């Protein structure tokens, strides 16, 4: 049986060692340095990307902090402006209300004076009318009394 023949084993082992040695040298001196270079570039690229991302995160955090401070300042300014505007409006309202109150009180006083004058005039006219009516009634009564008596 040919598989039990030992003579070709020695030549096969020799060529296997030469092939293995050649492949070992090829892999260790040609392929491994290329792979090592690729891995180093990849590590460098990843480190640079991570550093850039960290820098960008710090910038973003600084911008967010600056934005928050700006918004807080804007809210405070808005509150101050609203308070000042409310106070100014309130002062103007009080002033306008006082002016209108004076005008209304003046008109009321003038109207009361006119009403008092009209009342006096009406009372005077009423007295005159009453006098005239009383005289006419007295004349009628005198005339009717004279007729009845007579």
Beta strands, then each sheet from edge to edge (+ up, - down):
end
